[in-house]
Amino acid sequence: MAGEPVFLSLLREPAGGRAAELLRAALAPARAGAVHEAPVSGAAFLSARGDAARHLDAWWEARVPAGARPIVLVMDEPELERHLSGLDAEVLVGVARAEERLRYARFPQVRAIVATNPLALAQHAIAELGGARREDLAPSDPFSELAAVGPLEEEPEEADEPASQLSRAGLFGGGRELDLPSFARAEAERAAPGLVSRLFGRRRRRFVVPREIGDVVLGLHPAPLVVVPARKGGVGKTVTAGAVAQVVGYALGETTGTVAVVDQNIGNPDQWGRLDVPAAAGTVRQMMAALSSGRELPPPPAWARTPALAVYPEDRTTANAYPPGLVQRFVQQLRQRHVFMVVDLPNRLPDFSSAEAAICAAYLDLANLVILPTTDDPSALLGVVEYLDSPSLRGKPVVVSYIASTDRQLRRHPVVRELLEEIRRRVAAVETVPRSEKATLAIVKGMSILDISPRLREAYIRVTRAAVQALAAPGLVS
């Protein structure tokens, strides 16, 4: 359960002091000490290093009890967003214009509020707290009418996970690894151990994503387009697309790069539920309409809780295809926004026999790499072979994500083994993923598949690693 809320004001003077007093006056007397004005304001506090960071660490330790829930107040300034990746505090940022909120949209813990001065931001913070914890407010709260604003979200505590064999061994021959979920942790260890972890509530969960995945992705030009189609349903296509995008998102989380996952399974779009996308989020169809009409600013994407992951869901009400030229313009727009793109495609071979098949053909023509998911059902394996025989895949690297059955007799059946061997000879890699009901449980619980199971997480890290290595092979992305 989250601890007592503690306000940290990074607001600049002269209005910063008045905003802090406003907060204290609104709180009950017993909670008035829960407002702290930092000795350094703005982004300078968040980016402190060396001796400055150590002094701030001591300042924070002396004033704030362990387990407190920080709520940071700060006004917008140039490049402030560079210091917010992975922070677990609740952050309220005051911005001058509504369009400036887009700069903070990818951070789930950050609320960008249109507030032109520190006093207006403090009033919003009081309203947030009033909606969440009425007992914290003074009886004469002058801003009680603002309490209808929804409460700040509270992150659940998660159980410890031991480091896995894969995490200890590393995926790039003993290369660098990155502990998650908070990328601020690495910055804290370099600057002043304990500062960021105390201030921003280091979570108990630990897992490892190789930083090299992000390093390689950032070195690929132009930004690669990865497509995930299938010939047969029920092979984990949408799960694979989402999981690969999440792995890359974590690997990019401490950089300025972002990854996009695009739902183009037009007959059955379902990245909505899997990645907890708001129902009112802009869709691919809206973005295509903006591009068709010549509008310069298409709708922004939704942002998943995974760091650096933008989600482009598709409209559920229509299954019409898009002209290949419009798909090309859409991909160009994505490349301007993101450094890596994963597109979830329909269960169709690429041709022009249907709208879904035409969508597959249009994206495959532009793809830099194809991930084909399969199970050990012989019909699914034959579907992979059919896809490999398609002219659209000629010259493109392919990685196969193979969900292995728990039945040893099925895995070792001569038909299955023969088909798998044929596939292995024709693709860059075949990576095995364990069959697990936890993939469905992740959807039910609204969790990332990377959080729900260490075995699934490590499997999809392997799939992503194979994809990135195939993309990095000479001559594939240029």
Buried (B, 14 or more C-beta within 10 A) or exposed (E): EBBEBBBBBBBBEEBBBBBBBBBBBBBBEEBBEBBBBBEBBBBBBBBBEEEBBBBBBEBBBEEBEEEBBBBBBBBBBEEBBEBBBBBBBBBBBBBEEEEBBEBBBBBBBBBBBBBEBBBBBBBBBBBBBBBBBEEBBBEEBEBBEBBEBEEBEEBEEEEEBEEBEBBEEBBBEEEEBBBBBBBBBBBBBEBBBBBBBBBBBBBEBBBBBBBBBBBBBBEBEEBBBBBBBBBBEEBBBBBBBBBBBBBBBBBBBBBEBBBBBBBBBBEBBBBBEBBBBEEEBBBBBBBBBBBEEEEEEBBBBBBBBBBBBBBBBBBBEEBEBBEBEBBBBBBEBBBEBBBBBBBBBBBBBBEEEBBBBBBBBBBBBBBBBBBBBBBBBBEBBBBBBEBBEBEBBEEBBBBBBBBBBEEEEBBEBEEBEEBBEBBEEBBBBBBBBBBBEBBEEBBEEEBBBBBBBBBBBBBBBBBBBBBBBBBBEEEBBE
